[in-house]
Amino acid sequence: MKDTLIFILTQIVDHPEEILIDEVIEGDRTIFVVHANPEDMGKIIGKKGRIIMALRDLIKIIATKQKVFADIEIAENEKENEKEIVDVEQKEA
């Protein structure tokens, strides 16, 4: 499943070398956390979330055949969050 997800994501983004997927396994549940360049997030999500919903559906179908549960989450960019925190702290000072 992870290889399929990586293959699809690297085909649709501008920075395929920055695609990183963490696989979190809890019992029979598998959560794939997608890390990507912030510029590529819009391409991964798609208009009205259609791309990410299609990816989730595909991964769930593959997981069902293997009798496990799987889902995809998109990781928030830590660098942008740190920048926002710094900006807020500077405004308060």
VMD Tcl script that draws the C-alpha trace (Angstrom):
set ca {
  {0.00 0.00 0.00}
  {2.74 2.41 0.95}
  {4.60 1.81 -2.32}
  {1.43 2.43 -4.32}
  {0.80 5.67 -2.44}
  {4.38 6.86 -2.94}
  {4.22 6.05 -6.65}
  {0.99 8.00 -7.17}
  {2.09 10.99 -5.12}
  {5.47 11.29 -6.86}
  {3.65 11.41 -10.20}
  {1.40 14.35 -9.28}
  {3.73 16.69 -7.34}
  {6.44 19.10 -8.48}
  {8.93 18.02 -5.79}
  {8.75 14.19 -5.75}
  {12.04 13.89 -3.87}
  {10.41 15.56 -0.84}
  {7.57 13.04 -0.50}
  {7.89 11.17 2.79}
  {5.31 8.80 4.21}
  {5.29 7.67 7.83}
  {3.45 4.42 8.47}
  {1.80 4.23 11.89}
  {0.54 0.74 12.72}
  {-1.81 0.14 15.65}
  {-3.11 -3.42 15.69}
  {-4.91 -3.93 12.41}
  {-5.05 -0.18 11.67}
  {-2.50 1.51 9.44}
  {-2.31 5.28 9.08}
  {-0.12 6.76 6.36}
  {1.05 10.27 7.23}
  {2.10 12.18 4.11}
  {4.84 14.80 4.36}
  {5.47 16.92 1.27}
  {6.73 20.29 0.11}
  {4.22 23.01 1.11}
  {3.96 24.03 -2.55}
  {2.67 20.53 -3.41}
  {-0.03 20.33 -0.74}
  {-2.64 21.85 -3.05}
  {-1.92 19.24 -5.70}
  {-2.19 16.43 -3.16}
  {-5.48 17.73 -1.76}
  {-6.99 18.81 -5.08}
  {-10.03 20.97 -5.75}
  {-12.59 20.46 -2.99}
  {-10.38 17.63 -1.64}
  {-11.09 15.33 -4.57}
  {-7.54 14.01 -5.03}
  {-6.98 13.13 -1.38}
  {-10.44 11.55 -1.17}
  {-9.69 9.41 -4.22}
  {-6.33 8.37 -2.72}
  {-8.03 7.46 0.56}
  {-10.64 5.40 -1.30}
  {-7.95 3.55 -3.26}
  {-5.88 2.78 -0.15}
  {-8.99 1.62 1.73}
  {-9.88 -0.76 -1.10}
  {-6.37 -2.25 -1.08}
  {-6.48 -2.52 2.72}
  {-9.87 -4.23 2.65}
  {-8.48 -6.95 0.40}
  {-5.75 -7.49 3.02}
  {-8.34 -7.43 5.84}
  {-6.87 -4.39 7.58}
  {-7.92 -0.77 8.00}
  {-5.88 1.99 6.38}
  {-6.24 5.74 6.04}
  {-4.19 8.70 4.87}
  {-3.44 11.85 6.84}
  {-1.60 14.90 5.63}
  {1.04 16.23 8.00}
  {1.08 19.91 8.67}
  {4.29 21.66 7.83}
  {6.20 22.25 11.07}
  {8.32 25.05 9.58}
  {5.26 27.11 8.65}
  {3.77 26.56 12.11}
  {7.02 27.68 13.77}
  {7.08 30.79 11.56}
  {3.48 31.63 12.51}
  {4.31 31.23 16.22}
  {7.36 33.51 15.87}
  {5.29 36.11 13.98}
  {2.61 36.10 16.70}
  {5.24 36.40 19.45}
  {6.88 39.34 17.67}
  {3.52 41.13 17.31}
  {2.79 40.65 21.01}
  {6.18 42.03 22.08}
}
mol new
graphics top color blue
foreach p $ca { graphics top sphere $p radius 0.5 }
foreach p [lrange $ca 0 end-1] q [lrange $ca 1 end] { graphics top cylinder $p $q radius 0.2 }
display resetview
